[in-house]
Amino acid sequence: MFLNLSKHTNKPSWFVGGDIDGFLGLALDNLIQILLIIGLCRSVLGYNDDLIFGKILPATGLSLLIGNFAYAQQAHQLAIKENRNDRTALPYGINTVSLFAYIFLVMLPVKLTALDQGLDEQSAITLSWKAGMVACLGSGLIESGGAFCANLLRRWLPRAALLSTLAGIALGYIALGFLLRTYTHPIVGLTVLAIILVTYYGHLNLPVPGGLLAVLVGIGLAWSTGLITIDTVKWGQEFNQIGLRLPHIELSNLWLARRELLPWLNVIIPMGIFNLLGSLQNIESAAAAGDIYPVKSSLLINGIGSITAAGLGSCFPTTLYIGHPAWKEMGARIGYSWLNGLFMCSACLLGLFGLIAELIPIEAGMAIVLYIGLVIAAQAFQATPKLHAPAVALGLLPGLAGWGALLIKAGVRAGSASNESNAFTPELLESLKLSDVWASGAFALEQGQIITAMFLASILVYIIEQKFLAATFISLIAAFSSWIGIIHAWKFNQSDVVLNIGWGVGRTWSVGYLLMALIFLISTIQMHIITSKVKD
C-alpha cells in the first residue's frame, strides 16, 4: 500500500522517496514549535510539567494528527480524481505567530492580573491556561466560519494592513527576540544562523535538508561549549515524563473561562482573520505550483484542527504553512504529511518532548524561527503594491512598540523584585521620560496593538489611493474603539500595565482620531472640489 508505484502509472501512492525529505523538514518545523511551547510555558508563564505534558501537548499532538491525516487524505482523493501521482499535500502545523501572540498578549497578562487581584500562583496559572484555550477556540471558529466568506474578507481588508500587522509581531516578538538570544550565545547562534541563511536564501544544495543540518550542528556546538550540560536530576525528571498521556475533553473548563473571551477579542479576532487569510494565501500558493485544492474544505480542516486543540486543552491554533512549492520541489507528495502527524502525535502523547528539549536546546533551532520572522516581514513588502510600502512600514510600528513595552515592564519587574516595592506607578513614566523613553505611548500602543496596526496601515493605504472618505470611516471606528477601551486605554496594576475597558476611558485618543477624521473629511471635500473643476 505504501510502496511507490511505477513511473508509468498515474495512480497516487501514499508514500514516495521524496516524502522522507519532506517529512524531515516539516517535522523539524513542528518540533521547533513544540520546543517553544515547552520553553515559553515553563519560563514565561511558570506552568508545571503536569499541565504542559498532561494537557497541552497531548491536545496539540492530536490536532496535528487530525489535520495532517485530513490533508493527506484530501491530496490522495483529488489525485485519484485527476488521475495523477504528483500531488503534494498542504503543509500543516502549529501557528508560530499565534503561539507568541497568545502567550505574551493573552496568557501572560491574564496570569499577572490574576496575581495582582490576590489569586495564588496555581490559580493564576490555571486561569491563564483557560484564557489561552478560549483564544485558541476563537481562532478556530473564525477560521471555520471564514471558510464560507474568505474571499469577501479579502476584498474589504487592504493586504498591506493585514500583512504589516502580522509582520510587526513577527519582527518584534519572534525575530528581534531570537536575534537577542543569538547574540547572547553567538558561537551556537551565529553558526546556525549562517547555515539557515545559505540554505534557505542562498539555495545551497546540501546532502541533507538545511534545517536539519542547522539543528545537528547547533546540538554539537551546544554540547561542546557547555550550553548543554548533563544534569542527572533534570534528565531524571524528563525521563519520568515518558508515558502515555491521553487528552481529555475540556469543554467544562472552556465554559468556565467564557468571561475571558471579551477582554481579548482585540487579539483573538485579528489573529483569527490573519490565520484565515494566511491559509487562503497558502492555498493560492499551492495552486500556483499546480495543486489546486478546494478552498472551503481546506480552510475547514484547519479550523477544525484548532477547535480540536482547544477542546482538548491546547492554547495554540494550527495553520497551513507557507512554502508548499518548496515541499513539492523537493519531491514530497502525500506521505510526508501523514508521517508528520503520526510522529508528532506519538511524541506528544508519550511525553517524549521533555527529553528532546534537554537534547536539543532552543539555540540549536532558533535560527529557523528567526527565518520565519524574516519571511513574514519580507512578505509584507513583497506581496503588496510598491505604493503601499509606507503603509506597511507604519503598520509594523505598533507591534514593535508592544514588544518594547514588554521589555520595559520586564525590566521594571526585575528591578522592583529586589526591593519588593511596587514600581508600576505614575512616577515610573516621569523617570523614563527623563531618558527620552516615552513609556506611556508604548503602553498605549501595546493595548490592542494588532487592531491599531490594522487601522493605521489601512488609513495610509486609503490616503495613498486618495480614498479620503474611507480613511475618515476607519478613523471614526478607531475613535469609537479608543473611547470604549478596546485599543490604547491602559492602567497600572501591582505588576503590569493592562487594558482598561470602559465607557470613555480612552477619550484623549478618541478625540485625536476624531480630529484625524475631520482632516480626512475636509480632504474629501477638497478633492471633490478639485475634481469638479477639472471636469468643468
C-alpha positions as CSV (number, residue, x, y, z in Angstrom):
1,M,0.0,0.0,0.0
2,F,2.8,2.4,0.9
3,L,5.2,1.5,-1.8
4,N,5.9,3.8,-4.7
5,L,4.4,2.6,-7.9
6,S,5.9,2.5,-11.3
7,K,6.7,5.7,-13.1
8,H,4.5,4.6,-15.9
9,T,1.3,4.8,-13.8
10,N,-0.6,7.9,-12.6
11,K,-2.1,6.1,-9.7
12,P,-1.1,8.1,-6.5
13,S,1.0,6.4,-3.8
14,W,0.7,7.0,-0.1
15,F,4.4,7.2,0.2
16,V,7.3,8.0,-2.2
17,G,11.0,8.5,-1.6
18,G,10.8,12.3,-1.7
19,D,8.4,12.2,1.3
20,I,11.4,11.4,3.5
21,D,13.0,14.8,2.9
22,G,9.6,16.5,3.2
23,F,8.9,14.7,6.5
24,L,12.3,15.8,7.9
25,G,11.6,19.4,7.0
26,L,8.0,19.6,8.2
27,A,8.7,17.6,11.4
28,L,11.6,19.9,12.2
29,D,9.4,22.9,11.9
30,N,6.8,21.4,14.1
31,L,9.5,20.2,16.6
32,I,10.8,23.8,17.0
33,Q,7.2,25.0,17.8
34,I,6.8,22.3,20.4
35,L,10.1,23.2,22.0
36,L,9.0,26.8,22.0
37,I,5.7,25.8,23.7
38,I,7.6,23.9,26.4
39,G,10.2,26.6,26.9
40,L,7.9,29.6,27.0
41,C,5.2,27.9,29.1
42,R,7.9,27.0,31.6
43,S,9.9,30.2,31.7
44,V,7.4,32.9,30.8
45,L,4.2,31.5,32.3
46,G,5.6,29.3,35.0
47,Y,3.5,26.3,34.0
48,N,4.2,23.0,35.7
49,D,5.0,19.8,33.7
50,D,1.7,18.2,34.6
51,L,-0.1,20.9,32.7
52,I,2.3,21.1,29.8
53,F,2.8,17.3,29.3
54,G,-0.5,16.1,30.6
55,K,-2.9,18.5,28.9
56,I,-1.4,21.0,26.4
57,L,0.9,18.7,24.4
58,P,-1.5,15.7,24.1
59,A,-4.1,18.1,22.7
60,T,-1.6,19.7,20.4
61,G,-0.4,16.3,19.1
62,L,-4.0,15.1,18.4
63,S,-4.7,18.4,16.5
64,L,-1.6,17.8,14.4
65,L,-2.6,14.2,13.7
66,I,-6.1,15.1,12.6
67,G,-5.0,17.9,10.3
68,N,-2.1,16.1,8.7
69,F,-4.2,13.0,8.1
70,A,-7.0,15.0,6.6
71,Y,-4.8,16.9,4.2
72,A,-3.1,13.7,3.2
73,Q,-6.5,12.1,2.5
74,Q,-7.6,15.2,0.6
75,A,-4.5,15.1,-1.6
76,H,-5.0,11.4,-2.3
77,Q,-8.6,11.7,-3.2
78,L,-8.0,14.6,-5.6
79,A,-5.0,12.8,-7.1
80,I,-7.3,9.8,-7.8
81,K,-10.0,12.0,-9.3
82,E,-7.5,13.8,-11.5
83,N,-5.5,10.6,-12.4
84,R,-2.2,12.0,-11.3
85,N,0.6,10.9,-8.9
86,D,2.4,14.2,-8.3
87,R,0.1,16.0,-5.8
88,T,1.7,17.4,-2.7
89,A,-0.4,17.6,0.4
90,L,-0.8,21.0,2.0
91,P,1.8,21.5,4.8
92,Y,0.3,22.0,8.2
93,G,1.4,22.6,11.8
94,I,1.3,24.9,14.8
95,N,0.9,28.7,14.1
96,T,4.1,30.4,15.1
97,V,2.8,33.9,15.3
98,S,-0.3,32.9,17.3
99,L,1.9,31.0,19.6
100,F,3.8,34.1,20.6
101,A,0.7,36.4,20.4
102,Y,-1.4,34.3,22.8
103,I,1.4,33.7,25.3
104,F,2.5,37.3,25.5
105,L,-0.7,39.2,24.7
106,V,-3.3,37.0,26.4
107,M,-2.0,34.3,28.7
108,L,0.8,36.3,30.5
109,P,-1.4,39.4,31.1
110,V,-4.2,37.2,32.5
111,K,-1.8,35.5,34.9
112,L,-0.3,38.8,36.0
113,T,-3.7,40.4,36.5
114,A,-4.9,37.4,38.5
115,L,-1.9,37.5,40.8
116,D,-2.5,41.2,41.3
117,Q,-6.1,40.5,42.3
118,G,-4.9,38.2,45.0
119,L,-5.1,34.8,43.4
120,D,-2.4,32.3,44.3
121,E,0.2,31.2,41.7
122,Q,-1.5,27.9,40.7
123,S,-5.0,29.5,40.4
124,A,-3.5,32.3,38.2
125,I,-1.8,29.7,36.0
126,T,-5.0,27.8,35.6
127,L,-6.9,30.9,34.7
128,S,-4.3,31.9,32.1
129,W,-4.4,28.4,30.6
130,K,-8.1,28.6,30.3
131,A,-7.8,32.0,28.6
132,G,-5.4,30.5,26.1
133,M,-7.9,27.7,25.3
134,V,-10.6,30.3,24.7
135,A,-8.3,32.3,22.4
136,C,-7.4,29.1,20.5
137,L,-11.1,28.2,20.2
138,G,-11.9,31.7,19.0
139,S,-9.3,31.4,16.3
140,G,-10.6,28.0,15.2
141,L,-14.2,29.3,15.0
142,I,-13.1,32.3,12.9
143,E,-11.1,30.0,10.6
144,S,-14.0,27.6,10.2
145,G,-16.6,30.3,9.7
146,G,-14.3,32.2,7.4
147,A,-14.2,29.2,5.1
148,F,-17.6,30.4,3.8
149,C,-16.7,34.1,3.4
150,A,-12.9,34.3,3.0
151,N,-13.0,35.9,-0.4
152,L,-15.4,38.6,0.9
153,L,-12.9,39.4,3.7
154,R,-10.0,39.7,1.3
155,R,-11.9,42.3,-0.8
156,W,-12.6,44.5,2.2
157,L,-9.3,44.4,4.1
158,P,-6.2,46.0,2.5
159,R,-3.4,43.5,2.1
160,A,-0.9,46.0,3.5
161,A,-2.9,46.3,6.7
162,L,-3.1,42.6,7.2
163,L,0.5,41.7,6.4
164,S,2.1,44.6,8.1
165,T,0.3,43.9,11.3
166,L,1.5,40.3,11.2
167,A,5.0,41.4,10.3
168,G,5.2,43.8,13.3
169,I,4.6,40.9,15.7
170,A,7.0,38.7,13.7
171,L,9.8,41.3,13.8
172,G,9.3,42.1,17.5
173,Y,8.3,39.0,19.4
174,I,9.9,36.5,17.0
175,A,12.8,37.9,15.0
176,L,14.2,40.5,17.4
177,G,13.6,38.3,20.4
178,F,15.6,35.4,18.9
179,L,18.2,37.8,17.5
180,L,19.0,38.9,21.0
181,R,19.2,35.3,22.1
182,T,21.5,34.6,19.1
183,Y,24.0,37.2,20.2
184,T,23.7,36.0,23.8
185,H,25.1,32.6,22.6
186,P,27.0,33.7,19.4
187,I,29.0,30.5,18.9
188,V,25.9,28.4,18.5
189,G,23.5,31.1,17.4
190,L,25.6,32.7,14.6
191,T,26.8,29.4,13.2
192,V,23.3,28.0,13.0
193,L,22.0,31.3,11.5
194,A,24.7,31.1,8.8
195,I,23.6,27.6,7.8
196,I,19.9,28.7,7.6
197,L,20.8,31.8,5.5
198,V,22.9,30.0,2.9
199,T,20.5,27.1,2.5
200,Y,17.2,29.0,2.6
201,Y,18.2,32.2,1.0
202,G,21.4,31.2,-0.9
203,H,19.7,28.0,-2.2
204,L,22.8,26.0,-1.5
205,N,22.2,22.3,-2.3
206,L,23.4,20.0,0.5
207,P,23.1,16.3,1.1
208,V,20.7,16.9,4.0
209,P,17.9,19.5,4.5
210,G,19.3,22.8,5.7
211,G,17.1,23.0,8.7
212,L,18.1,19.5,9.9
213,L,21.8,20.3,9.3
214,A,21.5,23.5,11.3
215,V,19.9,21.7,14.2
216,L,22.5,18.9,14.2
217,V,25.4,21.4,14.1
218,G,23.7,23.5,16.8
219,I,23.4,20.5,19.1
220,G,27.1,19.6,18.6
221,L,28.2,23.2,19.4
222,A,25.8,23.4,22.4
223,W,27.3,20.3,23.9
224,S,30.9,21.3,23.1
225,T,30.6,24.8,24.5
226,G,28.8,23.8,27.7
227,L,25.4,25.3,26.8
228,I,24.0,21.8,27.4
229,T,25.2,20.0,30.5
230,I,24.4,16.6,32.0
231,D,22.2,17.4,35.0
232,T,21.3,13.9,36.3
233,V,18.4,15.3,38.3
234,K,16.9,17.2,35.4
235,W,17.4,14.3,33.0
236,G,15.8,12.0,35.5
237,Q,12.7,14.3,35.7
238,E,12.4,14.3,31.9
239,F,12.7,10.5,31.8
240,N,9.8,10.4,34.3
241,Q,7.7,12.4,31.9
242,I,7.8,9.5,29.4
243,G,4.5,7.6,29.4
244,L,1.2,7.5,27.6
245,R,-1.0,10.6,28.3
246,L,-4.3,10.7,26.5
247,P,-6.0,14.1,26.1
248,H,-9.3,14.8,27.9
249,I,-12.2,16.9,26.7
250,E,-12.0,20.3,28.4
251,L,-15.4,21.7,27.4
252,S,-16.3,22.5,31.1
253,N,-13.1,24.5,31.5
254,L,-13.8,26.3,28.3
255,W,-17.3,27.2,29.5
256,L,-15.9,28.4,32.9
257,A,-13.4,30.6,31.0
258,R,-16.0,32.2,28.7
259,R,-15.6,35.5,30.6
260,E,-12.1,35.7,29.3
261,L,-13.3,35.9,25.7
262,L,-14.5,39.5,25.7
263,P,-11.3,41.3,27.1
264,W,-9.1,39.6,24.5
265,L,-11.3,39.9,21.4
266,N,-8.9,42.6,20.2
267,V,-6.2,39.9,19.9
268,I,-8.4,36.9,19.0
269,I,-10.4,38.4,16.2
270,P,-7.4,39.9,14.2
271,M,-5.3,36.8,14.8
272,G,-8.2,34.6,13.6
273,I,-8.5,36.7,10.5
274,F,-4.8,36.6,9.9
275,N,-4.8,32.8,10.2
276,L,-7.7,32.6,7.8
277,L,-6.3,34.8,5.1
278,G,-2.8,33.5,5.6
279,S,-4.1,30.0,5.0
280,L,-6.0,31.2,1.9
281,Q,-2.8,32.7,0.5
282,N,-1.0,29.4,1.1
283,I,-3.8,27.6,-0.8
284,E,-3.3,30.0,-3.6
285,S,0.4,29.4,-3.5
286,A,-0.2,25.7,-3.8
287,A,-2.5,26.3,-6.8
288,A,0.3,28.3,-8.5
289,A,2.5,25.3,-8.0
290,G,0.0,23.1,-9.8
291,D,-2.0,21.7,-6.8
292,I,-5.5,23.2,-6.9
293,Y,-7.3,22.4,-3.7
294,P,-10.9,23.4,-2.8
295,V,-10.8,26.5,-0.6
296,K,-13.7,25.6,1.7
297,S,-12.7,22.2,2.7
298,S,-9.0,23.2,3.1
299,L,-9.9,26.1,5.5
300,L,-12.4,23.9,7.3
301,I,-9.8,21.3,8.1
302,N,-7.5,23.9,9.5
303,G,-10.3,25.4,11.6
304,I,-11.4,22.0,12.9
305,G,-7.8,21.4,13.9
306,S,-7.7,24.5,16.1
307,I,-11.1,23.8,17.6
308,T,-10.0,20.2,18.4
309,A,-6.8,21.6,20.1
310,A,-8.8,24.0,22.3
311,G,-11.5,21.4,23.1
312,L,-8.8,19.0,24.4
313,G,-6.7,21.6,26.4
314,S,-4.3,23.3,24.0
315,C,-3.9,27.0,23.7
316,F,-2.2,27.0,20.3
317,P,-4.1,27.1,17.0
318,T,-2.9,25.3,13.9
319,T,-2.3,26.7,10.4
320,L,-1.4,25.9,6.8
321,Y,2.3,26.5,6.4
322,I,4.0,28.7,3.8
323,G,6.3,27.0,1.3
324,H,4.1,24.4,-0.4
325,P,6.1,24.9,-3.7
326,A,9.3,24.1,-1.8
327,W,7.9,20.9,-0.4
328,K,6.7,19.9,-3.9
329,E,10.1,20.8,-5.5
330,M,12.0,18.5,-3.0
331,G,9.7,15.6,-4.1
332,A,7.4,15.4,-1.1
333,R,3.9,14.2,-2.0
334,I,1.4,12.7,0.4
335,G,3.4,10.6,2.8
336,Y,5.3,13.5,4.4
337,S,2.0,14.8,5.7
338,W,0.7,11.7,7.5
339,L,4.2,10.8,8.6
340,N,4.5,14.2,10.3
341,G,1.1,13.8,12.0
342,L,1.9,10.3,13.3
343,F,5.3,11.2,14.6
344,M,4.3,14.5,16.3
345,C,1.2,13.0,17.9
346,S,3.0,9.9,19.1
347,A,5.8,12.0,20.7
348,C,3.3,14.3,22.3
349,L,1.2,11.5,23.8
350,L,4.2,9.6,25.0
351,G,5.8,12.6,26.7
352,L,9.0,12.4,24.7
353,F,9.4,16.1,24.1
354,G,10.7,16.9,27.6
355,L,13.7,14.6,26.9
356,I,14.0,16.0,23.4
357,A,14.1,19.6,24.9
358,E,17.1,18.6,27.0
359,L,18.8,17.1,24.0
360,I,18.0,19.9,21.6
361,P,18.3,23.4,23.1
362,I,16.2,26.2,21.6
363,E,19.5,27.8,20.5
364,A,20.1,25.0,18.1
365,G,16.9,25.7,16.2
366,M,16.1,29.3,16.9
367,A,17.6,30.4,13.6
368,I,14.6,28.6,11.9
369,V,12.2,30.7,13.9
370,L,14.2,33.9,13.1
371,Y,14.0,32.9,9.5
372,I,10.2,32.6,9.8
373,G,10.1,36.1,11.2
374,L,12.1,37.4,8.3
375,V,9.9,35.7,5.8
376,I,6.7,37.2,7.3
377,A,8.2,40.7,7.5
378,A,9.6,40.5,3.9
379,Q,6.3,39.2,2.6
380,A,4.5,42.2,3.9
381,F,6.5,44.4,1.5
382,Q,6.8,41.9,-1.4
383,A,3.1,40.9,-1.6
384,T,1.8,44.4,-1.5
385,P,1.9,47.2,-4.2
386,K,5.0,49.3,-4.1
387,L,3.0,52.4,-3.5
388,H,1.7,50.9,-0.2
389,A,5.2,50.4,1.2
390,P,4.8,53.4,3.6
391,A,1.6,51.8,4.9
392,V,3.4,48.6,5.6
393,A,6.1,50.4,7.4
394,L,3.6,52.3,9.5
395,G,1.7,49.0,10.3
396,L,4.9,47.5,11.7
397,L,5.3,50.1,14.4
398,P,2.6,49.1,16.9
399,G,3.9,45.6,17.1
400,L,7.4,46.8,17.7
401,A,6.1,49.3,20.3
402,G,4.2,46.4,22.0
403,W,7.4,44.4,22.2
404,G,9.3,47.4,23.5
405,A,6.6,47.8,26.2
406,L,7.1,44.2,27.1
407,L,10.8,44.8,27.6
408,I,10.2,47.9,29.7
409,K,7.8,46.0,32.0
410,A,10.1,43.0,32.3
411,G,12.9,45.4,33.4
412,V,10.7,47.1,35.9
413,R,9.6,43.8,37.4
414,A,13.2,42.7,37.7
415,G,14.2,45.9,39.4
416,S,11.3,46.0,41.8
417,A,11.8,42.3,42.8
418,S,15.0,43.2,44.7
419,N,13.3,45.8,46.9
420,E,9.8,44.3,47.0
421,S,8.2,47.6,46.1
422,N,5.5,48.5,43.6
423,A,7.3,50.2,40.7
424,F,4.2,50.4,38.4
425,T,3.2,53.9,39.4
426,P,3.0,57.3,37.6
427,E,6.5,58.1,38.8
428,L,7.8,55.4,36.5
429,L,6.6,57.4,33.5
430,E,8.3,60.5,34.7
431,S,11.6,58.8,35.4
432,L,11.7,57.1,32.0
433,K,10.8,60.4,30.3
434,L,14.0,61.9,31.6
435,S,15.8,59.4,29.4
436,D,13.6,60.2,26.4
437,V,11.7,56.9,26.8
438,W,8.0,57.7,26.3
439,A,6.6,54.7,28.1
440,S,3.1,56.0,28.2
441,G,3.0,56.0,24.4
442,A,4.4,52.5,24.3
443,F,1.8,51.3,26.8
444,A,-1.0,52.9,24.7
445,L,0.2,51.2,21.5
446,E,0.6,47.9,23.4
447,Q,-3.1,47.8,24.2
448,G,-4.9,46.5,21.1
449,Q,-1.7,46.7,19.1
450,I,-3.0,44.3,16.4
451,I,-6.1,46.3,15.8
452,T,-4.2,49.6,15.9
453,A,-1.7,48.4,13.3
454,M,-4.6,47.5,11.0
455,F,-6.2,50.9,11.5
456,L,-3.1,52.9,10.8
457,A,-2.0,50.9,7.8
458,S,-5.5,50.9,6.3
459,I,-5.8,54.7,6.8
460,L,-2.5,55.2,5.0
461,V,-3.4,52.8,2.2
462,Y,-6.6,54.8,1.6
463,I,-4.7,58.1,1.7
464,I,-2.2,56.9,-0.8
465,E,-5.1,55.9,-3.1
466,Q,-6.8,59.3,-2.3
467,K,-9.8,57.5,-0.9
468,F,-10.1,60.0,1.9
469,L,-13.7,59.1,2.8
470,A,-12.6,55.5,3.5
471,A,-9.8,56.9,5.7
472,T,-12.4,59.0,7.5
473,F,-14.5,55.9,8.2
474,I,-11.6,54.0,9.6
475,S,-10.6,56.9,11.8
476,L,-14.2,57.0,13.2
477,I,-14.0,53.3,14.0
478,A,-10.7,53.9,15.7
479,A,-12.2,56.8,17.7
480,F,-15.0,54.6,19.0
481,S,-12.7,51.7,19.7
482,S,-10.5,54.1,21.8
483,W,-13.5,55.6,23.6
484,I,-14.6,52.2,25.0
485,G,-11.0,51.0,25.6
486,I,-10.6,48.2,23.0
487,I,-7.4,50.0,22.0
488,H,-4.9,52.3,23.8
489,A,-6.6,52.8,27.2
490,W,-4.4,51.3,29.9
491,K,-4.0,51.4,33.6
492,F,-1.4,50.3,36.2
493,N,-1.9,47.3,38.5
494,Q,0.5,45.8,41.0
495,S,2.8,44.2,38.5
496,D,1.7,45.1,35.0
497,V,0.1,47.6,32.6
498,V,-3.2,46.2,31.5
499,L,-6.1,47.1,29.1
500,N,-8.7,49.4,30.6
501,I,-12.1,48.8,29.2
502,G,-15.0,51.1,30.0
503,W,-17.1,53.9,28.6
504,G,-14.9,57.0,27.9
505,V,-11.7,55.5,29.3
506,G,-9.8,56.3,26.1
507,R,-11.3,59.8,25.5
508,T,-7.9,61.5,24.7
509,W,-7.0,59.0,21.9
510,S,-10.6,59.1,20.7
511,V,-10.5,62.9,20.3
512,G,-7.2,62.5,18.4
513,Y,-8.8,60.1,16.0
514,L,-11.9,62.3,15.6
515,L,-9.6,65.2,14.6
516,M,-7.9,62.9,12.1
517,A,-11.3,62.0,10.7
518,L,-12.2,65.7,10.4
519,I,-9.0,66.4,8.4
520,F,-9.7,63.4,6.1
521,L,-13.3,64.6,5.6
522,I,-12.1,68.1,4.7
523,S,-9.6,66.4,2.3
524,T,-12.6,64.5,0.7
525,I,-14.5,67.8,0.2
526,Q,-11.4,69.5,-1.3
527,M,-10.7,66.5,-3.6
528,H,-14.3,66.7,-4.8
529,I,-14.0,70.4,-5.5
530,I,-10.8,69.9,-7.5
531,T,-12.3,67.0,-9.4
532,S,-15.4,69.1,-10.2
533,K,-13.2,72.0,-11.5
534,V,-11.2,69.6,-13.7
535,K,-14.4,68.2,-15.2
536,D,-15.7,71.7,-15.9
